[in-house]
Amino acid sequence: MTTRTRSSEGCWTCRLRRKKCDETRPVCEGCSTLGIDCLYSEEKPQWMDGGDWQKARGEWVKQEIKRVAAQRREKRYMKDLEAGVGEIGLDMGRVEVGVITTGTLQLLSGVSVGDGDGGDTVGGVTILPDGEKGSGMGVETDNIPTGATSTDTTAIVTPCSSSSPSPSNIPSRHQQTDSADPDREDHTGIPASERDAHRTMFYLDYVFPFLFPFYRPTLLDFGRGWLLVLLQRNQALFHVAQTMAGYFYGIILSSEDNKEDVPELCKSHNFDAIQREQELGLQWLRRAIQGVVDKGVEGHLKEASEVVACIVQLLTSEVAVGNGWNWRVHLDAAAQLWGETWRFHGMGRVNVGGEEGEREVVCFMMLLLQLGTNPKSFTPMGQPWGTGQATLRFFSAQLLFLDVVGSTALGEGPRLQRWHAHLLDTIGREELERIVGVKVKEKEMDLPHLKLVEFIGLENWAVVAVGQVAALNGYKKERKRMGALSVTELVERARVIQRRIRDGLAGLGEPEVKHACPSSGPVPKDHPLLHFTAQGMISPQSMHSTAVHTRIWAQATLTYLQVVISGWQPASQEIHHSVTETLNLMLYCVPAPACLRVLVWPFTVTGCLAAPEQEQIFRDMVAAMGCLRNFGTIKEGLAIMEHVWANRAQIEQNADQWDIAACLSCLGQPSLLI
């Protein structure tokens, strides 16, 4: 018998992991497959000391393998979703109720359906082959890309493939451990069921208020009780919440103050739990989507609205941790399904008389009544919304806001703008009562249907105005491309928007001056936990008022509007004045630097147009946020500003091609600054 001598030419990473290396250079197959660093060198690396350094490096490589694997799974999920989005181009203003294309179902489920020439039926919904126009109750497909054919769907991973487990095989929240026993203890001795409860309460008490600081439901609405009920019954949302709780908790464990007190084993287990919960969240989301596809949207409003909630929450969470690169795919999917719920459950036909006859109308009240605790029964004022109603209202408000902010980066009108008039831009309850002469006693009858100030701290007119300016910017680009831009018409449209914004600002009264937001001095080194507690800087009690919040956004929108009207002219008197006005509001009316995290969009729009002597003020304001600048998109906003400042000369030479959308896309892809 002969013995084979182990090669000593393998990469140092494989030697560290004690794995056989194929010695392929410059990157061996093992390291390439895992997506980790591959190191070849004549000299032994410093960390290969046979002691603590080598052990630490080994642990780091293990964590890196897990991180890359999780990222690969997420990219696979996004590829499936993006493939579905590429199959359709539905114009929400042209879709009729009752029919849905295969592309839409592929978007929602990640599976291929209906490969025949004729229409199929899934879950009571008629399915037409993509590219075929329906008649009567069909979908008009003029806007579906002609290059999208049925052969394109082969790239979509089906649930039966090896790379995407079947939803029916997804383990429960306790089955990812060695035992399915919920009382099985982890390394700390805490049973799994108790650990889940602890993280759920951490999410409800600290993380959710941090992400949505202006959402403060009243005692009569039982606070955030609806969210607890939703987390208990919806696995996808539960695991997303667990992921966020673990992430925020991990930031605290990794802080300077805790480095000495927290064992590395504890940090490692927390990281493992985050990866596990993230994977489960994506798997359960796909299962929930598949459930809606199998049953159909019609007759399953609650399930469809909860899937929308899952997608919006996942998007918001990813942006909060700086992983929002795929926001467009998530937003498109959520908007598509949200529109489907309207078409099946929130639309009807009424006889308006005369030559018009019947006309299709939308009615949010119909959706709310179907989701009530007692379906089709009104909710008296003073009683809490049902869980389904609260879910629909909260995540519809978030979706509309995300859609508007995203449209400014895309340089086009909001996708959901057609719903603004019905949900946001209506008369208030007082005017309604004056017109009809009867006091409104039911919540479903209250107007406007969604008061965004209750959810995101902004008055409806301010959010609608941002969307209108984005739409005007898109109109200007399209008319210029066609060679048919009328400056007179552009200015007239802008004047209408400007008048509404100024009327809204006048209704807010004079802003209350707090103090100067620190723009110089040492960066604070306070403990991260302070920012999550009731006494912390981000608590509702220490946030600026909704009036100040609305004023800052509105003033930045006026700046945005001036750029649409006159082009990129930072030195013009109107733009410079508006920039200075917005900057002063952030400096003197915001109580703490931490509050800037909910002002990223106006902060960035203002900063991009700031004068050179104002640049350092913006840098110092971000630095003054301390550890909180690592959350959300404030660092991304500053990076956009730095890019614009560094390229002032080139931008001035191509001013005709530059606008706010160009700024928000200068990092390589459009940025969602929320």
C-alpha positions in Angstrom: 0.0 0.0 0.0 1.2 3.5 -0.7 0.4 6.6 1.3 -0.5 10.0 -0.3 1.3 12.9 1.2 -1.0 15.9 1.9 -0.1 18.9 -0.3 1.3 21.9 1.4 0.5 24.2 -1.5 -3.2 24.8 -0.6 -4.5 28.2 0.3 -4.2 29.4 3.9 -8.0 29.7 4.2 -8.5 26.0 3.5 -5.7 25.1 5.8 -7.3 27.2 8.5 -10.6 25.3 8.0 -8.8 22.0 7.7 -10.4 21.4 4.3 -8.8 19.9 1.2 -7.8 22.5 -1.3 -7.8 22.0 -5.1 -5.0 24.6 -5.3 -6.6 26.5 -8.1 -5.2 30.0 -8.4 -5.8 32.8 -7.7 -9.0 31.6 -6.0 -9.5 27.9 -5.1 -12.9 26.3 -5.9 -13.8 25.8 -2.2 -13.3 29.5 -1.3 -15.0 30.6 -4.6 -18.1 28.4 -3.9 -18.4 29.8 -0.3 -17.7 33.4 -1.4 -14.9 33.9 1.1 -11.4 35.3 0.9 -8.8 33.0 -0.6 -5.2 33.6 0.4 -2.0 32.2 -1.2 1.4 33.4 0.1 4.9 32.1 0.6 4.9 33.3 4.2 2.6 32.1 6.8 -0.1 34.8 7.7 0.3 36.4 11.1 -3.0 35.0 12.2 -1.9 31.4 11.6 -0.1 31.3 15.0 -1.7 28.2 16.4 -3.1 30.2 19.2 -5.8 32.9 19.9 -5.3 34.8 16.6 -5.9 31.6 14.6 -8.9 30.7 16.7 -10.4 34.2 16.2 -9.7 34.1 12.5 -11.4 30.7 12.3 -14.5 32.0 14.0 -14.6 35.0 11.7 -14.4 32.8 8.6 -17.3 30.7 10.0 -19.4 33.8 10.5 -18.5 35.1 7.0 -19.6 31.8 5.4 -23.0 32.1 7.2 -23.3 35.8 6.2 -22.5 35.1 2.5 -24.9 32.1 2.5 -27.7 34.3 3.9 -27.0 37.0 1.3 -27.0 34.4 -1.5 -30.4 33.2 -0.4 -31.8 36.7 -0.3 -30.4 37.5 -3.8 -32.0 34.3 -5.1 -35.3 35.4 -3.6 -34.9 38.9 -5.1 -34.0 37.3 -8.5 -37.3 35.4 -8.5 -39.2 38.5 -7.6 -37.4 40.6 -10.1 -38.0 38.1 -12.8 -41.7 38.4 -12.1 -41.6 42.1 -12.2 -39.9 42.0 -15.6 -42.7 40.0 -17.0 -45.4 42.6 -16.4 -45.9 46.3 -16.9 -49.4 46.8 -15.7 -50.8 50.3 -15.8 -53.0 50.4 -12.7 -55.3 52.9 -14.3 -56.1 50.5 -17.1 -56.7 47.2 -15.3 -60.2 45.9 -14.9 -61.5 43.7 -12.1 -61.6 39.9 -12.5 -58.6 38.9 -14.6 -54.9 38.6 -13.7 -52.0 37.7 -16.0 -49.6 34.8 -15.5 -46.9 37.4 -15.1 -48.6 38.8 -12.0 -48.9 35.4 -10.5 -45.3 34.7 -11.2 -44.4 37.9 -9.5 -46.4 36.9 -6.4 -45.5 33.2 -6.2 -42.2 32.6 -8.0 -43.8 29.7 -9.9 -44.9 29.2 -13.4 -48.6 28.7 -14.1 -50.9 28.3 -17.1 -48.5 27.3 -19.9 -51.3 26.6 -22.4 -52.6 28.8 -25.1 -56.0 29.4 -23.5 -57.0 30.9 -20.2 -56.6 28.9 -17.0 -58.3 29.4 -13.7 -56.4 29.5 -10.4 -58.2 30.2 -7.1 -61.3 31.4 -8.9 -59.3 33.9 -10.9 -59.2 33.8 -14.7 -55.7 33.8 -16.1 -54.8 35.0 -19.5 -51.5 34.2 -21.2 -49.2 37.2 -21.2 -49.5 39.3 -24.2 -53.1 38.3 -24.9 -55.7 41.0 -24.6 -58.8 40.2 -22.6 -62.2 41.4 -23.6 -65.0 42.5 -21.3 -63.4 41.8 -17.9 -59.9 41.3 -19.2 -56.6 43.0 -18.6 -55.4 45.5 -21.2 -51.8 44.5 -21.9 -50.6 47.4 -24.0 -48.0 48.2 -21.5 -46.6 44.7 -21.0 -43.1 44.6 -22.5 -43.2 42.8 -25.9 -39.9 41.2 -25.2 -41.4 39.3 -22.2 -42.4 35.8 -23.4 -43.3 32.6 -21.7 -39.7 31.3 -22.2 -38.4 34.0 -19.9 -40.1 32.4 -17.0 -37.8 29.4 -17.0 -35.4 31.3 -14.9 -37.9 31.5 -12.0 -37.0 29.0 -9.3 -40.0 26.8 -8.5 -40.8 25.6 -4.9 -39.8 22.1 -5.9 -36.3 22.9 -7.0 -33.3 22.1 -4.8 -32.5 25.8 -4.3 -35.9 26.7 -3.0 -37.6 24.4 -0.5 -41.3 23.8 -0.8 -43.4 26.0 1.4 -45.1 23.0 2.9 -41.7 21.8 4.1 -40.8 25.1 5.9 -40.1 24.3 9.5 -41.9 26.1 12.3 -40.3 28.7 14.4 -39.0 26.0 16.8 -38.1 23.3 14.2 -34.8 25.0 13.1 -33.2 23.8 16.3 -32.1 20.2 17.0 -35.4 19.6 18.7 -38.9 20.7 17.9 -39.6 21.1 21.6 -40.4 24.8 22.3 -39.1 24.4 25.8 -35.7 23.4 24.6 -33.1 25.6 26.2 -30.5 27.6 24.3 -26.9 28.3 25.4 -28.2 30.8 28.0 -30.6 28.3 29.6 -33.7 30.2 28.3 -36.4 28.0 26.7 -37.0 28.7 23.0 -40.6 29.8 23.6 -39.4 32.3 26.3 -36.6 33.6 24.0 -39.2 34.3 21.2 -41.4 36.1 23.7 -38.5 38.2 24.9 -37.5 39.2 21.4 -41.1 40.0 20.4 -41.4 42.4 23.4 -38.0 43.9 22.6 -39.3 44.6 19.1 -42.6 46.0 20.3 -41.1 48.1 23.1 -38.0 49.4 21.4 -37.5 48.6 17.7 -41.0 49.4 16.3 -41.2 52.8 18.1 -37.7 53.5 16.8 -38.6 52.7 13.2 -41.9 54.6 13.4 -41.5 57.3 16.1 -44.6 59.3 15.0 -47.0 56.4 15.3 -48.6 56.9 18.7 -52.0 55.1 18.8 -54.3 56.3 21.5 -55.5 54.4 24.6 -58.9 54.0 23.0 -57.2 52.1 20.2 -55.4 49.8 22.7 -52.0 51.1 21.6 -50.1 48.7 19.4 -52.1 45.6 20.5 -53.1 44.9 16.9 -49.4 44.5 16.1 -48.9 41.9 18.8 -52.0 39.9 17.5 -50.6 40.1 14.0 -47.1 38.9 15.0 -48.7 36.0 16.8 -50.7 34.8 13.8 -48.5 35.7 10.9 -45.3 33.7 10.7 -43.6 35.8 8.1 -44.0 39.1 10.0 -43.1 37.3 13.2 -39.7 36.2 11.8 -39.0 39.6 10.3 -39.7 41.1 13.7 -37.4 38.6 15.3 -34.7 39.4 12.8 -34.9 43.1 13.6 -34.9 42.5 17.3 -31.8 40.4 17.0 -30.1 43.0 14.8 -30.8 45.9 17.1 -29.8 43.8 20.2 -26.6 42.8 18.4 -25.7 46.4 17.9 -25.9 46.9 21.7 -23.9 43.7 22.4 -21.2 45.0 20.0 -21.0 48.5 21.5 -17.8 49.7 23.1 -19.4 49.7 26.6 -20.3 46.0 26.3 -17.2 44.6 24.7 -15.7 43.5 28.1 -19.0 42.2 29.6 -20.5 40.2 26.7 -18.9 36.8 25.9 -18.1 36.1 22.3 -20.3 33.0 22.5 -23.3 35.1 23.2 -22.6 37.4 20.2 -22.0 34.3 18.0 -25.4 32.8 19.0 -27.2 36.0 18.4 -25.7 36.3 14.9 -26.7 32.7 14.2 -30.3 33.4 15.4 -30.5 36.5 13.1 -29.4 34.4 10.1 -31.9 31.7 11.0 -34.8 34.1 11.5 -34.0 36.0 8.3 -34.1 32.8 6.3 -37.4 31.7 7.9 -38.9 35.1 7.3 -38.2 34.9 3.5 -39.5 31.3 3.4 -42.7 32.1 5.2 -43.3 35.1 3.0 -43.1 33.0 -0.1 -45.5 30.6 1.5 -47.9 33.4 2.3 -47.7 34.7 -1.2 -48.3 31.2 -2.6 -51.3 30.9 -0.4 -52.8 34.0 -1.9 -52.1 32.7 -5.4 -53.7 29.4 -4.7 -56.8 30.9 -3.1 -57.0 34.0 -5.3 -57.3 37.6 -4.1 -61.0 37.6 -4.4 -62.6 36.5 -1.1 -59.3 36.6 0.8 -58.8 40.2 1.6 -57.2 39.6 5.0 -54.6 37.2 3.7 -53.7 39.6 0.8 -53.4 42.6 3.0 -51.2 40.7 5.4 -48.9 39.7 2.5 -48.6 43.4 1.6 -47.8 44.2 5.3 -45.1 41.5 5.2 -43.4 43.0 2.1 -43.6 46.6 3.4 -42.2 45.6 6.8 -39.4 43.6 5.2 -38.6 46.6 2.9 -38.7 49.1 5.8 -36.5 46.8 8.0 -33.9 46.3 5.3 -33.6 50.0 4.6 -33.3 50.6 8.4 -30.2 48.3 8.5 -28.6 49.8 5.4 -29.6 46.9 3.1 -32.1 48.6 0.9 -30.5 48.0 -2.5 -33.5 45.9 -3.6 -36.2 48.4 -2.6 -37.7 48.8 -6.0 -38.5 45.1 -6.4 -40.2 45.0 -3.0 -42.1 48.2 -3.6 -43.3 47.1 -7.0 -44.5 43.8 -5.6 -46.3 45.4 -2.7 -47.9 48.0 -4.9 -49.1 45.4 -7.4 -50.8 43.2 -4.8 -52.2 46.2 -2.9 -53.8 47.3 -6.2 -55.2 43.8 -6.6 -56.9 44.0 -3.2 -58.6 47.3 -4.3 -59.8 45.9 -7.6 -61.4 42.8 -6.0 -62.7 44.4 -2.7 -62.7 48.2 -2.9 -64.3 49.0 -6.2 -67.9 49.1 -7.4 -70.1 50.6 -10.0 -72.7 53.3 -9.2 -75.4 54.9 -11.4 -74.6 58.6 -11.6 -77.5 59.2 -14.0 -77.6 61.2 -17.2 -75.5 60.3 -20.1 -72.7 58.9 -18.0 -74.8 56.0 -16.6 -72.7 53.7 -14.4 -69.3 54.7 -13.3 -66.6 52.8 -11.5 -65.7 54.1 -8.0 -63.2 53.2 -5.3 -64.2 53.0 -1.7 -61.8 52.5 1.2 -64.8 52.1 3.5 -65.6 48.8 1.7 -62.2 47.4 2.6 -62.5 48.5 6.2 -65.9 47.1 6.6 -64.8 43.7 5.3 -61.9 43.5 7.7 -63.8 44.6 10.8 -64.1 42.5 14.0 -67.8 42.1 13.0 -67.6 42.2 9.1 -69.9 44.7 7.4 -70.6 46.4 10.7 -69.4 50.0 11.4 -67.0 50.8 14.2 -68.3 53.5 16.5 -66.0 56.4 17.4 -64.2 55.6 20.7 -63.9 51.9 19.9 -60.6 50.4 18.6 -60.0 49.3 15.1 -60.0 45.5 14.5 -56.6 43.9 13.8 -57.3 43.5 10.1 -58.4 47.2 9.8 -55.4 48.5 11.8 -53.1 46.4 9.6 -54.5 47.7 6.4 -54.5 51.3 7.6 -50.9 51.3 8.9 -49.2 49.5 6.0 -51.3 51.4 3.4 -50.0 54.6 4.9 -46.5 53.3 4.8 -46.8 52.0 1.3 -48.1 55.3 0.0 -45.3 57.2 1.7 -42.6 54.8 0.3 -44.1 55.1 -3.1 -43.9 58.9 -3.1 -40.3 59.1 -1.7 -39.2 56.5 -4.2 -40.7 58.4 -7.1 -38.4 61.3 -6.5 -35.4 59.1 -7.0 -36.9 57.5 -10.1 -37.8 60.9 -11.7 -41.4 60.0 -12.3 -44.8 60.2 -10.8 -45.8 57.9 -7.9 -47.1 54.6 -9.0 -50.0 54.8 -6.6 -50.8 58.5 -7.3 -54.3 57.7 -8.6 -55.3 56.7 -5.1 -54.2 60.0 -3.5 -57.4 61.8 -4.2 -59.6 59.2 -2.5 -57.4 58.4 0.5 -55.5 61.6 1.2 -56.6 64.6 -0.7 -60.2 65.0 0.5 -62.2 67.2 2.8 -61.9 66.7 6.5 -64.5 65.4 9.0 -65.5 68.9 10.1 -66.3 70.0 6.6 -68.1 66.8 5.9 -70.3 67.3 8.9 -71.0 70.9 7.9 -72.0 69.7 4.4 -74.3 66.8 5.4 -75.5 68.4 8.6 -74.9 65.2 10.6 -72.2 64.3 13.1 -70.0 61.5 11.9 -70.3 58.7 14.5 -68.5 55.8 12.7 -64.7 55.5 12.1 -65.2 54.1 8.6 -67.0 57.3 7.6 -64.2 59.6 8.8 -62.4 61.7 6.2 -59.7 61.7 5.0 -59.5 57.9 5.2 -55.8 58.0 6.0 -54.3 60.8 8.1 -50.6 60.4 7.4 -49.7 62.6 10.3 -50.8 59.8 12.6 -48.4 57.3 11.0 -45.4 59.2 9.6 -45.8 62.7 11.2 -46.6 64.4 7.9 -49.8 66.2 6.9 -51.4 64.7 3.8 -51.0 67.8 1.7 -47.2 67.7 2.2 -46.9 64.1 1.0 -49.3 64.7 -1.9 -47.2 67.7 -2.9 -44.0 65.7 -3.1 -45.7 63.2 -5.4 -47.1 66.0 -7.6 -43.6 67.6 -8.0 -42.2 64.2 -8.9 -44.9 63.7 -11.4 -44.3 67.2 -12.8 -40.6 66.3 -13.1 -41.5 63.2 -15.1 -43.8 65.3 -17.3 -41.1 67.8 -18.0 -38.6 65.0 -19.0 -41.1 63.3 -21.3 -42.1 66.5 -23.0 -38.5 67.5 -23.5 -37.8 64.1 -25.0 -40.6 64.6 -27.4 -39.5 68.1 -28.2 -42.9 69.5 -27.1 -42.2 71.2 -23.7 -44.1 74.3 -23.1 -42.4 76.4 -20.4 -45.6 78.4 -19.9 -47.6 75.3 -19.2 -44.8 73.9 -16.9 -44.8 77.1 -14.9 -48.6 77.2 -14.6 -48.7 73.6 -13.3 -45.9 74.4 -10.9 -47.7 77.5 -9.6 -50.7 75.4 -8.6 -48.5 73.1 -6.6 -46.6 76.0 -5.0 -49.8 77.7 -4.0 -51.1 74.6 -2.2 -47.8 74.2 -0.4 -47.7 77.8 0.8 -51.3 77.6 1.9 -50.4 74.5 3.9 -47.4 76.1 5.5 -49.5 79.1 6.5 -51.9 76.8 8.2 -49.1 75.4 10.4 -48.4 78.7 12.2 -45.0 80.0 13.2 -42.4 77.3 14.0 -41.3 77.0 17.6 -37.5 77.5 18.0 -35.9 74.9 20.3 -32.2 75.5 20.1 -29.3 75.2 17.7 -28.7 71.6 16.6 -25.0 70.9 17.4 -22.9 71.5 14.3 -19.5 71.4 15.9 -17.7 69.9 18.9 -16.9 66.3 19.8 -19.0 63.4 18.5 -21.1 62.0 21.4 -20.1 58.5 22.6 -23.3 57.7 24.6 -24.5 54.1 24.9 -26.7 52.9 22.0 -29.3 51.7 24.5 -30.1 55.2 25.4 -31.6 55.9 22.0 -34.1 53.0 22.4 -35.4 53.8 25.9 -38.4 55.9 26.9 -35.9 58.5 28.2 -33.8 58.4 25.1 -33.3 61.0 22.4 -35.6 59.2 19.9 -38.5 58.8 22.2 -41.8 60.4 21.1 -41.5 62.9 24.0 -38.2 64.2 22.6 -39.1 64.2 18.9 -39.9 67.4 17.1 -43.6 68.2 16.6 -45.5 67.0 13.5 -45.9 70.7 12.5 -42.1 71.2 12.4 -41.7 67.8 10.7 -44.3 68.8 8.0 -42.8 72.3 7.6 -39.3 70.9 6.9 -40.5 68.5 4.3 -42.7 71.1 2.7 -39.9 73.7 2.5 -37.6 71.1 0.9 -40.4 70.3 -1.5 -40.4 74.0 -2.5 -36.7 73.7 -3.2 -37.4 70.5 -5.3 -40.1 72.4 -7.2 -37.7 75.3 -8.0 -35.3 72.8 -9.5 -38.0 71.4 -11.7 -39.0 74.9 -12.9 -35.6 76.5 -13.4 -33.2 73.6 -13.7 -30.1 73.0 -11.6 -29.1 76.5 -10.4 -28.0 76.3 -6.7 -26.8 79.9 -6.8 -30.2 81.3 -7.8 -31.8 83.5 -5.3 -35.0 81.4 -5.0 -33.2 78.1 -4.5 -30.5 79.6 -2.1 -33.2 81.2 0.0 -35.2 78.0 0.2 -32.1 75.9 1.1 -31.2 78.4 3.9 -34.8 78.3 5.2 -34.8 74.5 5.4 -31.4 74.4 7.0 -32.4 76.9 9.7 -35.5 74.8 10.5 -33.3 71.7 11.0 -30.8 73.7 13.1 -33.1 75.6 15.3 -36.4 73.7 15.5 -35.3 70.1 15.9 -34.6 69.2 19.5 -31.8 66.6 19.0 -29.4 65.5 16.2 -31.0 62.0 16.4 -34.2 63.4 15.0 -32.4 63.8 11.6 -32.9 60.1 10.9 -36.6 60.8 10.0 -35.6 63.9 7.9 -33.2 62.2 5.5 -35.0 63.1 2.3 -35.3 66.9 3.0 -31.8 66.9 4.6 -30.3 65.4 1.4 -32.3 67.5 -1.1 -31.3 70.6 0.8 -27.7 69.5 1.2 -27.2 68.8 -2.5 -28.1 72.4 -3.3 -26.2 73.9 -0.4 -23.5 76.6 -1.0 -19.9 75.5 -0.5 -19.6 77.4 2.8 -22.6 75.4 4.2 -21.2 72.0 3.4 -19.4 71.5 6.8 -22.7 72.2 8.7 -24.2 69.1 7.1 -21.2 66.9 7.9 -21.2 68.1 11.5 -24.9 67.4 11.9 -24.5 63.8 10.8 -21.4 63.4 13.1 -23.4 64.7 16.0 -25.9 61.8 15.7 -23.3 59.5 17.2 -24.0 55.8 16.8 -27.4 56.5 15.3 -25.9 57.5 12.0 -25.3 53.8 11.5 -29.1 53.2 11.3 -31.3 54.1 8.3 -30.1 56.1 5.3 -28.5 59.2 6.8 -25.0 58.0 5.9 -26.3 57.3 2.4 -27.7 60.7 2.2 -24.4 62.3 3.2 -22.6 60.2 0.6 -24.9 61.6 -2.1 -24.2 65.1 -0.9 -20.4 64.5 -0.9 -20.6 63.1 -4.4 -22.5 66.2 -5.6 -20.2 68.6 -3.8 -17.1 66.9 -5.2 -18.4 67.2 -8.8 -19.8 70.7 -8.7 -17.8 71.8 -11.8 -18.9 68.8 -14.0 -22.5 69.2 -12.9 -22.6 72.9 -13.8 -21.3 72.0 -17.2 -24.2 69.5 -17.7 -26.8 71.4 -15.7 -29.5 70.6 -18.3 -29.1 66.9 -17.6 -29.0 67.2 -13.8 -31.8 67.2 -11.3 -32.9 65.8 -7.9 -33.5 62.4 -9.4 -29.9 62.4 -10.8 -28.6 63.3 -7.3 -30.6 60.5 -5.6 -29.2 58.0 -8.2 -25.6 59.2 -8.2 -24.3 56.3 -6.1 -25.1 53.8 -8.8 -28.8 53.1 -8.2 -31.8 55.1 -7.0 -31.8 55.7 -3.2 -34.9 55.4 -1.0 -34.2 58.0 1.6 -36.6 57.2 4.5 
